[in-house]
């Protein structure tokens, strides 16, 4: 892989990294690249983490043992996190999403003293994400695709994806050049999962009928990312003044210690909405909240009857997040479970 990747990694200045390694081609190339170029990348500490989801019998244990052996061979610290597969299958929502959320939480638990968690997402993953979002409908934020870096709300750590401009073909060439072995996860061939269907069926068909489509999807993500930065700058200029800074010595009455919470000044917010009564600020407000680590659906704050089309519910919950008008403030929280969020807004 080219020197440009090395320079880009050094540019971020991460010194202590935890690499997420599944044992597949992508993550083994990631692990080998970082280990081989550790000094050139300016890395002070490097560890490998493997998450066992408990969803596959036999081969999941094989993958964990393979990654552990790889780490031992290269004299790198290894961390194994095991999840409850039954619990993941029985949880509400998509199994793919539940597994991904649990995986990142497990990685965050291991990476407490790290600057970043590094994953092996590449250009193919970016194109798949863009295709799936465009198919179901998305916003400007969604058009950015997978981000190279993103902060983890409530944690002093980043998620870092340095291979987003690297194709799978380039990874295969790198693996062959360095005589690398890897594991094949049979669940990646199961096209009943949306992403696998996109990877094995939808995108190849699109590429066949529209050559270069995969590359264009990645290009659109880059354009949208640059536009999004300008929109967010405007959002911050409009809404940052409504944030109420929490006194560290004052405990939160309405949220547990591990709850991500922000408090807004209701009077200042209403003033902004009146000043922009001829505009629709609902999407800007939602994007601004997303940057605070609190995501809500598009329609959550939209109401043509309200000033600037922003509707602030008195008390409402969406998944693990809640919003409530309390006195002269608007309190927005993210809890550990949907049940806790619902309990908060129901005044129990």
TORGU-825284 format. One record per residue (C-alpha): residue number from 1; residue in one letter; y, z, x. Coordinates in nm, 3 decimals. Layout:
BEGIN
<pt i="NUM" aa="A" yy="Y" zz="Z" xx="X"/>
...
# end
This chain:
BEGIN
<pt i="1" aa="X" yy="0.000" zz="0.000" xx="0.000"/>
<pt i="2" aa="X" yy="0.348" zz="-0.082" xx="0.118"/>
<pt i="3" aa="X" yy="0.596" zz="0.129" xx="0.310"/>
<pt i="4" aa="X" yy="0.825" zz="0.120" xx="0.005"/>
<pt i="5" aa="X" yy="0.599" zz="0.374" xx="-0.168"/>
<pt i="6" aa="X" yy="0.617" zz="0.608" xx="0.130"/>
<pt i="7" aa="X" yy="0.995" zz="0.588" xx="0.140"/>
<pt i="8" aa="X" yy="1.020" zz="0.648" xx="-0.234"/>
<pt i="9" aa="X" yy="0.794" zz="0.955" xx="-0.214"/>
<pt i="10" aa="X" yy="0.999" zz="1.096" xx="0.073"/>
<pt i="11" aa="X" yy="1.317" zz="1.034" xx="-0.127"/>
<pt i="12" aa="X" yy="1.211" zz="1.288" xx="-0.390"/>
<pt i="13" aa="X" yy="1.177" zz="1.557" xx="-0.125"/>
<pt i="14" aa="X" yy="0.866" zz="1.727" xx="-0.266"/>
<pt i="15" aa="X" yy="0.706" zz="1.955" xx="-0.005"/>
<pt i="16" aa="X" yy="0.428" zz="2.138" xx="-0.192"/>
<pt i="17" aa="X" yy="0.210" zz="1.913" xx="-0.408"/>
<pt i="18" aa="X" yy="-0.089" zz="1.958" xx="-0.636"/>
<pt i="19" aa="X" yy="-0.276" zz="1.630" xx="-0.688"/>
<pt i="20" aa="X" yy="-0.456" zz="1.583" xx="-1.020"/>
<pt i="21" aa="X" yy="-0.787" zz="1.416" xx="-0.927"/>
<pt i="22" aa="X" yy="-1.042" zz="1.311" xx="-1.189"/>
<pt i="23" aa="X" yy="-1.271" zz="1.137" xx="-0.942"/>
<pt i="24" aa="X" yy="-1.198" zz="0.786" xx="-1.071"/>
<pt i="25" aa="X" yy="-1.066" zz="0.494" xx="-0.865"/>
<pt i="26" aa="X" yy="-0.697" zz="0.565" xx="-0.930"/>
<pt i="27" aa="X" yy="-0.698" zz="0.935" xx="-0.845"/>
<pt i="28" aa="X" yy="-0.926" zz="0.897" xx="-0.541"/>
<pt i="29" aa="X" yy="-0.685" zz="0.638" xx="-0.401"/>
<pt i="30" aa="X" yy="-0.400" zz="0.879" xx="-0.476"/>
<pt i="31" aa="X" yy="-0.573" zz="1.166" xx="-0.298"/>
<pt i="32" aa="X" yy="-0.669" zz="0.955" xx="0.004"/>
<pt i="33" aa="X" yy="-0.321" zz="0.805" xx="0.035"/>
<pt i="34" aa="X" yy="-0.146" zz="1.141" xx="0.030"/>
<pt i="35" aa="X" yy="-0.393" zz="1.303" xx="0.269"/>
<pt i="36" aa="X" yy="-0.382" zz="1.009" xx="0.513"/>
<pt i="37" aa="X" yy="0.000" zz="0.993" xx="0.506"/>
<pt i="38" aa="X" yy="0.068" zz="1.364" xx="0.473"/>
<pt i="39" aa="X" yy="0.285" zz="1.390" xx="0.785"/>
<pt i="40" aa="X" yy="0.478" zz="1.068" xx="0.715"/>
<pt i="41" aa="X" yy="0.549" zz="1.191" xx="0.360"/>
<pt i="42" aa="X" yy="0.687" zz="1.522" xx="0.487"/>
<pt i="43" aa="X" yy="0.436" zz="1.732" xx="0.292"/>
<pt i="44" aa="X" yy="0.396" zz="2.097" xx="0.389"/>
<pt i="45" aa="X" yy="0.110" zz="2.189" xx="0.152"/>
<pt i="46" aa="X" yy="-0.137" zz="1.977" xx="-0.044"/>
<pt i="47" aa="X" yy="-0.408" zz="2.074" xx="-0.291"/>
<pt i="48" aa="X" yy="-0.649" zz="1.890" xx="-0.522"/>
<pt i="49" aa="X" yy="-0.711" zz="2.002" xx="-0.880"/>
<pt i="50" aa="X" yy="-0.982" zz="1.880" xx="-1.116"/>
<pt i="51" aa="X" yy="-0.985" zz="1.954" xx="-1.490"/>
<pt i="52" aa="X" yy="-1.329" zz="1.971" xx="-1.654"/>
<pt i="53" aa="X" yy="-1.265" zz="1.907" xx="-2.026"/>
<pt i="54" aa="X" yy="-1.608" zz="2.018" xx="-2.143"/>
<pt i="55" aa="X" yy="-1.643" zz="1.696" xx="-2.346"/>
<pt i="56" aa="X" yy="-1.914" zz="1.513" xx="-2.147"/>
<pt i="57" aa="X" yy="-2.251" zz="1.652" xx="-2.047"/>
<pt i="58" aa="X" yy="-2.393" zz="1.575" xx="-1.705"/>
<pt i="59" aa="X" yy="-2.138" zz="1.329" xx="-1.569"/>
<pt i="60" aa="X" yy="-1.848" zz="1.573" xx="-1.610"/>
<pt i="61" aa="X" yy="-2.025" zz="1.818" xx="-1.378"/>
<pt i="62" aa="X" yy="-2.097" zz="1.530" xx="-1.140"/>
<pt i="63" aa="X" yy="-1.727" zz="1.435" xx="-1.129"/>
<pt i="64" aa="X" yy="-1.619" zz="1.793" xx="-1.059"/>
<pt i="65" aa="X" yy="-1.873" zz="1.824" xx="-0.776"/>
<pt i="66" aa="X" yy="-1.765" zz="1.485" xx="-0.637"/>
<pt i="67" aa="X" yy="-1.397" zz="1.582" xx="-0.620"/>
<pt i="68" aa="X" yy="-1.483" zz="1.919" xx="-0.467"/>
<pt i="69" aa="X" yy="-1.689" zz="1.746" xx="-0.197"/>
<pt i="70" aa="X" yy="-1.403" zz="1.501" xx="-0.133"/>
<pt i="71" aa="X" yy="-1.160" zz="1.792" xx="-0.088"/>
<pt i="72" aa="X" yy="-1.401" zz="1.974" xx="0.144"/>
<pt i="73" aa="X" yy="-1.454" zz="1.659" xx="0.352"/>
<pt i="74" aa="X" yy="-1.079" zz="1.626" xx="0.406"/>
<pt i="75" aa="X" yy="-1.021" zz="2.000" xx="0.450"/>
<pt i="76" aa="X" yy="-0.789" zz="2.028" xx="0.148"/>
<pt i="77" aa="X" yy="-0.778" zz="2.324" xx="-0.098"/>
<pt i="78" aa="X" yy="-0.966" zz="2.253" xx="-0.422"/>
<pt i="79" aa="X" yy="-0.907" zz="2.402" xx="-0.768"/>
<pt i="80" aa="X" yy="-1.131" zz="2.361" xx="-1.073"/>
<pt i="81" aa="X" yy="-1.015" zz="2.435" xx="-1.427"/>
<pt i="82" aa="X" yy="-1.270" zz="2.428" xx="-1.712"/>
<pt i="83" aa="X" yy="-1.161" zz="2.374" xx="-2.074"/>
<pt i="84" aa="X" yy="-1.339" zz="2.453" xx="-2.401"/>
<pt i="85" aa="X" yy="-1.462" zz="2.114" xx="-2.523"/>
<pt i="86" aa="X" yy="-1.568" zz="2.249" xx="-2.864"/>
<pt i="87" aa="X" yy="-1.223" zz="2.392" xx="-2.920"/>
<pt i="88" aa="X" yy="-1.061" zz="2.062" xx="-2.824"/>
<pt i="89" aa="X" yy="-1.281" zz="1.868" xx="-3.067"/>
<pt i="90" aa="X" yy="-1.216" zz="2.109" xx="-3.354"/>
<pt i="91" aa="X" yy="-0.839" zz="2.128" xx="-3.306"/>
<pt i="92" aa="X" yy="-0.610" zz="1.940" xx="-3.543"/>
<pt i="93" aa="X" yy="-0.468" zz="1.606" xx="-3.433"/>
<pt i="94" aa="X" yy="-0.588" zz="1.347" xx="-3.185"/>
<pt i="95" aa="X" yy="-0.860" zz="1.446" xx="-2.939"/>
<pt i="96" aa="X" yy="-0.689" zz="1.230" xx="-2.676"/>
<pt i="97" aa="X" yy="-0.358" zz="1.413" xx="-2.722"/>
<pt i="98" aa="X" yy="-0.518" zz="1.757" xx="-2.739"/>
<pt i="99" aa="X" yy="-0.713" zz="1.693" xx="-2.419"/>
<pt i="100" aa="X" yy="-0.404" zz="1.562" xx="-2.240"/>
<pt i="101" aa="X" yy="-0.190" zz="1.861" xx="-2.344"/>
<pt i="102" aa="X" yy="-0.462" zz="2.107" xx="-2.240"/>
<pt i="103" aa="X" yy="-0.509" zz="1.924" xx="-1.910"/>
<pt i="104" aa="X" yy="-0.140" zz="1.946" xx="-1.817"/>
<pt i="105" aa="X" yy="-0.128" zz="2.313" xx="-1.915"/>
<pt i="106" aa="X" yy="-0.428" zz="2.383" xx="-1.692"/>
<pt i="107" aa="X" yy="-0.265" zz="2.197" xx="-1.402"/>
<pt i="108" aa="X" yy="0.057" zz="2.393" xx="-1.451"/>
<pt i="109" aa="X" yy="-0.138" zz="2.718" xx="-1.427"/>
<pt i="110" aa="X" yy="-0.273" zz="2.613" xx="-1.087"/>
<pt i="111" aa="X" yy="0.057" zz="2.470" xx="-0.957"/>
<pt i="112" aa="X" yy="0.275" zz="2.780" xx="-0.993"/>
<pt i="113" aa="X" yy="0.390" zz="2.767" xx="-0.629"/>
<pt i="114" aa="X" yy="0.422" zz="2.388" xx="-0.607"/>
<pt i="115" aa="X" yy="0.717" zz="2.150" xx="-0.630"/>
<pt i="116" aa="X" yy="0.524" zz="1.889" xx="-0.828"/>
<pt i="117" aa="X" yy="0.198" zz="1.793" xx="-0.996"/>
<pt i="118" aa="X" yy="0.108" zz="1.440" xx="-0.884"/>
<pt i="119" aa="X" yy="-0.090" zz="1.206" xx="-1.111"/>
<pt i="120" aa="X" yy="-0.231" zz="0.859" xx="-1.045"/>
<pt i="121" aa="X" yy="-0.076" zz="0.665" xx="-1.336"/>
<pt i="122" aa="X" yy="-0.026" zz="0.304" xx="-1.228"/>
<pt i="123" aa="X" yy="0.127" zz="-0.020" xx="-1.361"/>
<pt i="124" aa="X" yy="-0.168" zz="-0.082" xx="-1.594"/>
<pt i="125" aa="X" yy="-0.119" zz="0.259" xx="-1.757"/>
<pt i="126" aa="X" yy="0.251" zz="0.180" xx="-1.798"/>
<pt i="127" aa="X" yy="0.178" zz="-0.149" xx="-1.973"/>
<pt i="128" aa="X" yy="-0.078" zz="0.016" xx="-2.203"/>
<pt i="129" aa="X" yy="0.170" zz="0.287" xx="-2.299"/>
<pt i="130" aa="X" yy="0.442" zz="0.032" xx="-2.373"/>
<pt i="131" aa="X" yy="0.209" zz="-0.182" xx="-2.582"/>
<pt i="132" aa="X" yy="0.090" zz="0.114" xx="-2.789"/>
<pt i="133" aa="X" yy="0.443" zz="0.242" xx="-2.849"/>
<pt i="134" aa="X" yy="0.578" zz="-0.099" xx="-2.948"/>
<pt i="135" aa="X" yy="0.283" zz="-0.149" xx="-3.183"/>
<pt i="136" aa="X" yy="0.340" zz="0.175" xx="-3.376"/>
<pt i="137" aa="X" yy="0.720" zz="0.174" xx="-3.345"/>
<pt i="138" aa="X" yy="0.935" zz="0.361" xx="-3.096"/>
<pt i="139" aa="X" yy="1.290" zz="0.457" xx="-2.997"/>
<pt i="140" aa="X" yy="1.494" zz="0.398" xx="-2.684"/>
<pt i="141" aa="X" yy="1.332" zz="0.707" xx="-2.531"/>
<pt i="142" aa="X" yy="0.986" zz="0.565" xx="-2.602"/>
<pt i="143" aa="X" yy="1.079" zz="0.228" xx="-2.451"/>
<pt i="144" aa="X" yy="1.114" zz="0.400" xx="-2.114"/>
<pt i="145" aa="X" yy="0.735" zz="0.422" xx="-2.100"/>
<pt i="146" aa="X" yy="0.581" zz="0.666" xx="-1.852"/>
<pt i="147" aa="X" yy="0.841" zz="0.834" xx="-1.632"/>
<pt i="148" aa="X" yy="0.802" zz="0.849" xx="-1.256"/>
<pt i="149" aa="X" yy="0.924" zz="1.208" xx="-1.260"/>
<pt i="150" aa="X" yy="0.983" zz="1.455" xx="-1.540"/>
<pt i="151" aa="X" yy="1.057" zz="1.824" xx="-1.542"/>
<pt i="152" aa="X" yy="0.817" zz="2.063" xx="-1.713"/>
<pt i="153" aa="X" yy="1.015" zz="2.269" xx="-1.970"/>
<pt i="154" aa="X" yy="1.017" zz="2.636" xx="-1.882"/>
<pt i="155" aa="X" yy="0.869" zz="2.574" xx="-1.536"/>
<pt i="156" aa="X" yy="1.032" zz="2.505" xx="-1.201"/>
<pt i="157" aa="X" yy="0.802" zz="2.212" xx="-1.135"/>
<pt i="158" aa="X" yy="0.794" zz="1.835" xx="-1.189"/>
<pt i="159" aa="X" yy="0.530" zz="1.583" xx="-1.291"/>
<pt i="160" aa="X" yy="0.536" zz="1.304" xx="-1.031"/>
<pt i="161" aa="X" yy="0.375" zz="0.959" xx="-1.072"/>
<pt i="162" aa="X" yy="0.436" zz="0.760" xx="-0.752"/>
<pt i="163" aa="X" yy="0.197" zz="0.470" xx="-0.832"/>
<pt i="164" aa="X" yy="0.368" zz="0.332" xx="-1.145"/>
<pt i="165" aa="X" yy="0.453" zz="0.005" xx="-0.969"/>
<pt i="166" aa="X" yy="0.106" zz="-0.029" xx="-0.815"/>
<pt i="167" aa="X" yy="-0.145" zz="-0.252" xx="-0.995"/>
<pt i="168" aa="X" yy="-0.512" zz="-0.171" xx="-1.041"/>
<pt i="169" aa="X" yy="-0.592" zz="-0.475" xx="-0.827"/>
<pt i="170" aa="X" yy="-0.392" zz="-0.324" xx="-0.541"/>
<pt i="171" aa="X" yy="-0.576" zz="0.006" xx="-0.585"/>
<pt i="172" aa="X" yy="-0.912" zz="-0.173" xx="-0.570"/>
<pt i="173" aa="X" yy="-0.806" zz="-0.351" xx="-0.251"/>
<pt i="174" aa="X" yy="-0.694" zz="-0.019" xx="-0.100"/>
<pt i="175" aa="X" yy="-1.024" zz="0.148" xx="-0.191"/>
<pt i="176" aa="X" yy="-1.228" zz="-0.132" xx="-0.034"/>
<pt i="177" aa="X" yy="-1.012" zz="-0.139" xx="0.278"/>
<pt i="178" aa="X" yy="-1.064" zz="0.234" xx="0.327"/>
<pt i="179" aa="X" yy="-1.430" zz="0.232" xx="0.216"/>
<pt i="180" aa="X" yy="-1.366" zz="0.480" xx="-0.066"/>
<pt i="181" aa="X" yy="-1.619" zz="0.579" xx="-0.330"/>
<pt i="182" aa="X" yy="-1.533" zz="0.699" xx="-0.679"/>
<pt i="183" aa="X" yy="-1.689" zz="0.799" xx="-1.011"/>
<pt i="184" aa="X" yy="-1.692" zz="0.590" xx="-1.328"/>
<pt i="185" aa="X" yy="-1.617" zz="0.786" xx="-1.646"/>
<pt i="186" aa="X" yy="-1.825" zz="0.626" xx="-1.922"/>
<pt i="187" aa="X" yy="-1.588" zz="0.757" xx="-2.188"/>
<pt i="188" aa="X" yy="-1.324" zz="0.517" xx="-2.054"/>
<pt i="189" aa="X" yy="-1.532" zz="0.233" xx="-2.201"/>
<pt i="190" aa="X" yy="-1.536" zz="0.383" xx="-2.553"/>
<pt i="191" aa="X" yy="-1.302" zz="0.152" xx="-2.746"/>
<pt i="192" aa="X" yy="-1.291" zz="0.388" xx="-3.044"/>
<pt i="193" aa="X" yy="-1.019" zz="0.564" xx="-2.845"/>
<pt i="194" aa="X" yy="-0.683" zz="0.391" xx="-2.892"/>
<pt i="195" aa="X" yy="-0.595" zz="0.367" xx="-2.524"/>
<pt i="196" aa="X" yy="-0.936" zz="0.230" xx="-2.428"/>
<pt i="197" aa="X" yy="-0.911" zz="-0.033" xx="-2.701"/>
<pt i="198" aa="X" yy="-0.569" zz="-0.131" xx="-2.570"/>
<pt i="199" aa="X" yy="-0.699" zz="-0.147" xx="-2.212"/>
<pt i="200" aa="X" yy="-1.019" zz="-0.343" xx="-2.276"/>
<pt i="201" aa="X" yy="-0.932" zz="-0.552" xx="-2.583"/>
<pt i="202" aa="X" yy="-0.567" zz="-0.575" xx="-2.687"/>
<pt i="203" aa="X" yy="-0.389" zz="-0.617" xx="-2.352"/>
<pt i="204" aa="X" yy="-0.639" zz="-0.868" xx="-2.205"/>
<pt i="205" aa="X" yy="-0.598" zz="-1.077" xx="-2.522"/>
<pt i="206" aa="X" yy="-0.218" zz="-1.054" xx="-2.499"/>
<pt i="207" aa="X" yy="-0.228" zz="-1.150" xx="-2.131"/>
<pt i="208" aa="X" yy="-0.453" zz="-1.445" xx="-2.212"/>
<pt i="209" aa="X" yy="-0.216" zz="-1.580" xx="-2.477"/>
<pt i="210" aa="X" yy="0.105" zz="-1.474" xx="-2.300"/>
<pt i="211" aa="X" yy="0.050" zz="-1.478" xx="-1.921"/>
<pt i="212" aa="X" yy="0.270" zz="-1.225" xx="-1.747"/>
<pt i="213" aa="X" yy="0.300" zz="-1.002" xx="-2.054"/>
<pt i="214" aa="X" yy="0.174" zz="-0.695" xx="-1.868"/>
<pt i="215" aa="X" yy="0.439" zz="-0.737" xx="-1.600"/>
<pt i="216" aa="X" yy="0.708" zz="-0.789" xx="-1.863"/>
<pt i="217" aa="X" yy="0.612" zz="-0.469" xx="-2.044"/>
<pt i="218" aa="X" yy="0.664" zz="-0.276" xx="-1.720"/>
<pt i="219" aa="X" yy="0.996" zz="-0.456" xx="-1.667"/>
<pt i="220" aa="X" yy="1.119" zz="-0.358" xx="-2.014"/>
<pt i="221" aa="X" yy="1.037" zz="0.005" xx="-1.937"/>
<pt i="222" aa="X" yy="1.258" zz="-0.011" xx="-1.629"/>
<pt i="223" aa="X" yy="1.550" zz="-0.167" xx="-1.821"/>
<pt i="224" aa="X" yy="1.521" zz="0.090" xx="-2.101"/>
<pt i="225" aa="X" yy="1.510" zz="0.373" xx="-1.848"/>
<pt i="226" aa="X" yy="1.842" zz="0.267" xx="-1.696"/>
<pt i="227" aa="X" yy="2.002" zz="0.230" xx="-2.041"/>
<pt i="228" aa="X" yy="1.865" zz="0.567" xx="-2.151"/>
<pt i="229" aa="X" yy="2.036" zz="0.743" xx="-1.859"/>
<pt i="230" aa="X" yy="2.374" zz="0.616" xx="-1.984"/>
<pt i="231" aa="X" yy="2.300" zz="0.722" xx="-2.343"/>
<pt i="232" aa="X" yy="2.195" zz="1.072" xx="-2.233"/>
<pt i="233" aa="X" yy="2.514" zz="1.106" xx="-2.027"/>
<pt i="234" aa="X" yy="2.709" zz="1.039" xx="-2.347"/>
<pt i="235" aa="X" yy="2.492" zz="1.283" xx="-2.543"/>
<pt i="236" aa="X" yy="2.560" zz="1.556" xx="-2.288"/>
<pt i="237" aa="X" yy="2.933" zz="1.489" xx="-2.304"/>
<pt i="238" aa="X" yy="2.921" zz="1.537" xx="-2.683"/>
<pt i="239" aa="X" yy="2.674" zz="1.825" xx="-2.728"/>
<pt i="240" aa="X" yy="2.659" zz="2.038" xx="-2.412"/>
<pt i="241" aa="X" yy="2.954" zz="2.248" xx="-2.531"/>
<pt i="242" aa="X" yy="2.755" zz="2.385" xx="-2.826"/>
<pt i="243" aa="X" yy="2.492" zz="2.559" xx="-2.609"/>
<pt i="244" aa="X" yy="2.514" zz="2.938" xx="-2.621"/>
<pt i="245" aa="X" yy="2.416" zz="3.087" xx="-2.286"/>
<pt i="246" aa="X" yy="2.162" zz="3.368" xx="-2.321"/>
<pt i="247" aa="X" yy="2.241" zz="3.692" xx="-2.142"/>
<pt i="248" aa="X" yy="1.933" zz="3.759" xx="-1.921"/>
<pt i="249" aa="X" yy="1.966" zz="4.132" xx="-1.988"/>
<pt i="250" aa="X" yy="1.946" zz="4.081" xx="-2.364"/>
<pt i="251" aa="X" yy="1.589" zz="4.037" xx="-2.499"/>
<pt i="252" aa="X" yy="1.527" zz="3.770" xx="-2.762"/>
<pt i="253" aa="X" yy="1.472" zz="3.924" xx="-3.104"/>
<pt i="254" aa="X" yy="1.321" zz="3.615" xx="-3.257"/>
<pt i="255" aa="X" yy="1.089" zz="3.482" xx="-2.989"/>
<pt i="256" aa="X" yy="0.821" zz="3.597" xx="-2.751"/>
<pt i="257" aa="X" yy="0.880" zz="3.603" xx="-2.376"/>
<pt i="258" aa="X" yy="0.688" zz="3.280" xx="-2.316"/>
<pt i="259" aa="X" yy="0.871" zz="3.090" xx="-2.591"/>
<pt i="260" aa="X" yy="1.108" zz="2.810" xx="-2.489"/>
<pt i="261" aa="X" yy="1.429" zz="2.875" xx="-2.683"/>
<pt i="262" aa="X" yy="1.785" zz="2.745" xx="-2.701"/>
<pt i="263" aa="X" yy="2.071" zz="2.877" xx="-2.913"/>
<pt i="264" aa="X" yy="2.352" zz="2.659" xx="-3.049"/>
<pt i="265" aa="X" yy="2.698" zz="2.758" xx="-3.173"/>
<pt i="266" aa="X" yy="2.697" zz="2.653" xx="-3.538"/>
<pt i="267" aa="X" yy="3.078" zz="2.643" xx="-3.567"/>
<pt i="268" aa="X" yy="3.117" zz="2.420" xx="-3.260"/>
<pt i="269" aa="X" yy="2.839" zz="2.192" xx="-3.383"/>
<pt i="270" aa="X" yy="3.001" zz="2.153" xx="-3.724"/>
<pt i="271" aa="X" yy="3.333" zz="2.073" xx="-3.556"/>
<pt i="272" aa="X" yy="3.170" zz="1.793" xx="-3.355"/>
<pt i="273" aa="X" yy="3.006" zz="1.652" xx="-3.669"/>
<pt i="274" aa="X" yy="3.337" zz="1.652" xx="-3.857"/>
<pt i="275" aa="X" yy="3.509" zz="1.476" xx="-3.566"/>
<pt i="276" aa="X" yy="3.243" zz="1.204" xx="-3.578"/>
<pt i="277" aa="X" yy="3.202" zz="1.187" xx="-3.955"/>
<pt i="278" aa="X" yy="3.224" zz="0.807" xx="-3.948"/>
<pt i="279" aa="X" yy="2.933" zz="0.779" xx="-3.703"/>
<pt i="280" aa="X" yy="2.560" zz="0.849" xx="-3.707"/>
<pt i="281" aa="X" yy="2.490" zz="1.116" xx="-3.444"/>
<pt i="282" aa="X" yy="2.142" zz="1.207" xx="-3.566"/>
<pt i="283" aa="X" yy="1.957" zz="1.007" xx="-3.301"/>
<pt i="284" aa="X" yy="2.195" zz="1.120" xx="-3.026"/>
<pt i="285" aa="X" yy="2.141" zz="1.482" xx="-3.130"/>
<pt i="286" aa="X" yy="1.763" zz="1.436" xx="-3.133"/>
<pt i="287" aa="X" yy="1.764" zz="1.272" xx="-2.787"/>
<pt i="288" aa="X" yy="1.984" zz="1.551" xx="-2.652"/>
<pt i="289" aa="X" yy="1.740" zz="1.812" xx="-2.784"/>
<pt i="290" aa="X" yy="1.451" zz="1.621" xx="-2.627"/>
<pt i="291" aa="X" yy="1.626" zz="1.652" xx="-2.292"/>
<pt i="292" aa="X" yy="1.632" zz="2.029" xx="-2.352"/>
<pt i="293" aa="X" yy="1.252" zz="2.012" xx="-2.386"/>
<pt i="294" aa="X" yy="1.246" zz="2.027" xx="-2.768"/>
<pt i="295" aa="X" yy="1.117" zz="1.711" xx="-2.934"/>
<pt i="296" aa="X" yy="1.141" zz="1.631" xx="-3.303"/>
<pt i="297" aa="X" yy="1.061" zz="1.314" xx="-3.505"/>
<pt i="298" aa="X" yy="1.330" zz="1.056" xx="-3.576"/>
<pt i="299" aa="X" yy="1.388" zz="1.153" xx="-3.940"/>
<pt i="300" aa="X" yy="1.404" zz="1.529" xx="-3.880"/>
<pt i="301" aa="X" yy="1.785" zz="1.541" xx="-3.838"/>
<pt i="302" aa="X" yy="1.881" zz="1.236" xx="-4.041"/>
<pt i="303" aa="X" yy="2.063" zz="1.259" xx="-4.373"/>
<pt i="304" aa="X" yy="2.329" zz="1.008" xx="-4.488"/>
<pt i="305" aa="X" yy="2.479" zz="1.287" xx="-4.704"/>
<pt i="306" aa="X" yy="2.572" zz="1.502" xx="-4.404"/>
<pt i="307" aa="X" yy="2.871" zz="1.452" xx="-4.169"/>
<pt i="308" aa="X" yy="2.771" zz="1.213" xx="-3.889"/>
<pt i="309" aa="X" yy="2.430" zz="1.189" xx="-4.060"/>
<pt i="310" aa="X" yy="2.300" zz="1.500" xx="-3.884"/>
<pt i="311" aa="X" yy="2.106" zz="1.737" xx="-4.111"/>
<pt i="312" aa="X" yy="2.033" zz="2.081" xx="-3.966"/>
<pt i="313" aa="X" yy="1.762" zz="2.253" xx="-4.173"/>
<pt i="314" aa="X" yy="1.818" zz="2.619" xx="-4.265"/>
<pt i="315" aa="X" yy="1.459" zz="2.694" xx="-4.160"/>
<pt i="316" aa="X" yy="1.195" zz="2.437" xx="-4.074"/>
<pt i="317" aa="X" yy="0.898" zz="2.389" xx="-3.843"/>
<pt i="318" aa="X" yy="0.750" zz="2.081" xx="-3.680"/>
<pt i="319" aa="X" yy="0.420" zz="2.136" xx="-3.500"/>
<pt i="320" aa="X" yy="0.487" zz="2.409" xx="-3.241"/>
<pt i="321" aa="X" yy="0.866" zz="2.384" xx="-3.273"/>
<pt i="322" aa="X" yy="1.097" zz="2.556" xx="-3.519"/>
<pt i="323" aa="X" yy="1.463" zz="2.556" xx="-3.611"/>
<pt i="324" aa="X" yy="1.655" zz="2.825" xx="-3.801"/>
<pt i="325" aa="X" yy="2.016" zz="2.899" xx="-3.884"/>
<pt i="326" aa="X" yy="2.069" zz="3.264" xx="-3.791"/>
<pt i="327" aa="X" yy="2.416" zz="3.406" xx="-3.847"/>
<pt i="328" aa="X" yy="2.665" zz="3.197" xx="-3.651"/>
<pt i="329" aa="X" yy="2.397" zz="3.022" xx="-3.451"/>
<pt i="330" aa="X" yy="2.120" zz="2.766" xx="-3.473"/>
<pt i="331" aa="X" yy="1.806" zz="2.888" xx="-3.295"/>
<pt i="332" aa="X" yy="1.553" zz="2.625" xx="-3.182"/>
<pt i="333" aa="X" yy="1.222" zz="2.744" xx="-3.035"/>
<pt i="334" aa="X" yy="0.892" zz="2.609" xx="-2.908"/>
<pt i="335" aa="X" yy="0.596" zz="2.844" xx="-2.954"/>
<pt i="336" aa="X" yy="0.244" zz="2.840" xx="-2.817"/>
<pt i="337" aa="X" yy="0.090" zz="2.742" xx="-3.153"/>
<pt i="338" aa="X" yy="0.199" zz="2.579" xx="-3.482"/>
<pt i="339" aa="X" yy="0.107" zz="2.904" xx="-3.659"/>
<pt i="340" aa="X" yy="0.363" zz="3.100" xx="-3.456"/>
<pt i="341" aa="X" yy="0.632" zz="2.840" xx="-3.533"/>
<pt i="342" aa="X" yy="0.555" zz="2.856" xx="-3.905"/>
<pt i="343" aa="X" yy="0.556" zz="3.235" xx="-3.901"/>
<pt i="344" aa="X" yy="0.900" zz="3.234" xx="-3.738"/>
<pt i="345" aa="X" yy="1.061" zz="3.015" xx="-4.004"/>
<pt i="346" aa="X" yy="0.888" zz="3.195" xx="-4.292"/>
<pt i="347" aa="X" yy="1.066" zz="3.519" xx="-4.190"/>
<pt i="348" aa="X" yy="0.741" zz="3.713" xx="-4.148"/>
# end
